[in-house]
Amino acid sequence: MRCHRLALLAIVLVTGACATMPSRSATDALIAATIDSVVPGLPAGTTLPASDAGSPAPQLPPTSADPISPDPTADRAAERETRATEERTASDRSGVASSPLAELVRPIDSALYDPAEHIAAPRPLTISIPSLDVQDAPVDPVGVKDEGELDVPDPRVVGWYTGSPVPGEGGASVLAAHVNYDGVPGVFRYLRDLELGALVEVAAEDGTVQTFEVTAVELYDKDELPEERVWAKTGDPTLVLFTCGGRFNDDQRSYEDNVVAFARPISRP
Amino acid sequence: MRSIKKTLAATFIAAGSLIAVGSGTDAQSEARIHLIHGIPGVEVDVAAGGANVFEGFSFGETQDLSALAGETLTGVQVKAAGTDTVAIDAGDVTLPGSGNYTIIAHVTADGTPTLGVFENDVSTIAAGEGRLTVRHTAAAPAVDVLANGAVAFAGVTNPQEGVVDLPVGTISASVAAAGTTDPVIGPADLAITDGQNLIIYAVGALSDGSLTVLTETIDGLGTAPTRVNTGNTPIDTEGGFPYLPILLVGLLALGGTGAVLRAQRTA
């Protein structure tokens, strides 16, 4: 779908863009490559580090009343309902548990599988920054290179770091584009000129468009990025737009600073 | 290899009252110990030292035992809820004083209730990746775990586990009898999340169709990209390679050729 869309651009861009997209087959290959090292013969019966290593394993006699036999009719929804009921009644009879340990243990999140927690949020597809004449610039998912550097795509394409939340989700959603590359101006060429309150629109693959407004444009030494801010996994949804700026280091063919623009959502899809 | 299934050991010291509980030592703050109920269709009470610690504990529920790190619990029993019928008699149990562990009440391959202890892999995960841990804690023979249709972990038996770090994204996972591809669990989508260890427990019994999965997540294991390099040319030398002029010249040349052709045709 992405490739088809990008086919409207020059061939060279399509090639570059598609090459950066993680493919399912690549993931499969990675999984397959790790099989042998992952499942060795694991010894059972190893004791806890804090336990007496010489002690025998606990005897676990089957119970006469067989209270453990699973109920095949209990589906997930029923389990959930049961659990909700249990939570209500647990507080009613909290005085019943008589052990002094009771105050030290506490129930936490359910371990039941919840499909809703595993639905991939719609990925960003294009970005527009009207005040910079950026119109529907393509956004590609990118990861990091082996040495840990963000894998910034072709200068005409914006990279969404897949290790960051999708735009609009809690935390810092990182979008990065070149200021220029090999003399070609990048999508974020004029990012440093963004004014506070400028609008940034991000269209997702499900057709929704979210609008953000710029709250800050900062220049950071690349060695002194405010990591807890630009890589935040949780907290207020924030769009973090990265490009380069500051002094150009001729020896390293690289800029010494990052221009980073922050934007907050002003509309929900 | 780095992760080993451990069977909870009983110390069988002389039975007595609980000692030094809740003293708030440093070790307690370093440990993370969770207890998961992984036996479908049964509700239990958990007792230590002859008294219930918590009651009405049902399938899929989780208790945080971190505050008990390093403690020895005497006479640990898992009983059918509201009864004195003992399902698991674990004896005296010493919890780890530090580290990251999950204890799960589950069944062995032949269906016997047991307590399994797993040490969770909380080593650092590379930027852009998440960790998938799969644990066989079900009454079922050896299984293969398939991800996106391909075998990811082969011949896993209760209580083995497999651990792998993957690029973030969503995978479709299923469990099949070893050497087969017909799912006995799933397929189900699993979100591989940056810096997170997603732990999947296969639980229940194959014989009565109660096989399913429980999940647990441990966050904050990730690393950020080391650098964002977004330019290799000084802005003032932009246009060093004259793409636009070349394009314009090309178009003009094409247009000129067309004009010439038209001129020839009309001539």
Interface residues (C-beta under 8 A of the other chain):
Chain A: P22 R24 A26 T27 D28 L30 I31 A32 T34 I35 S37 V38 V39 P40 L42 P43 A44 G45 T46 T47 L48 P49 A50 S51 D52 A53 S55 P56 A57 P58 Q59 L60 P61 P62 T63 S64 A65 P67 I68 S69 P70 D71 P72 A74 R76 E79 T82 R83 E86 T89 A90 R93 V96 A97 S98 S99 P100 L101 A102 E103 L104 V105 R106 P107 I108 D109 S110 A111 L112 Y113 D114 P115 E117 H118 I119 A120 G143 V144 E147 G148 E149 L150 V152 Y161 T162 G163 S164 A176 A177 H178 V179 N180 Y181 D182 G183 V184 P185 G186 F188 R189 K222 E227 V230 W231 K233 F242 T243 C244 F248 D250 R253 S254 Y255 N258
Chain B: M1 S3 I4 K5 K6 T7 L8 A9 A10 T11 F12 L18 V21 G22 H34 L35 I36 H37 G38 I39 P40 G41 V42 E43 V44 A47 A48 G49 A51 N52 V53 F54 E55 G56 S58 F59 G60 E61 T62 Q63 D64 L65 A67 L68 G70 L73 A80 T83 T85 V86 A87 I88 D89 A90 G91 V93 T94 L95 P96 G97 G99 Y101 V107 T112 P113 T114 L115 V117 A126 A127 G128 E129 A147 N148 G149 A150 V151 A152 F153 A154 G155 V156 P159 Q160 E161 G162 V163 V164 L166 P167 V168 G169 T170 I171 A188 D189 L190 A191 D194 G195 Y201 G204 A205 D208 G209 S210 T212 V213 L214 T215 E216 D219 G220 G222 T223 A224 P225 T226 R227 V228 N229 T230 G231 N232 T233 P234 I235 T237 E238 G239 G240 F241 Y243
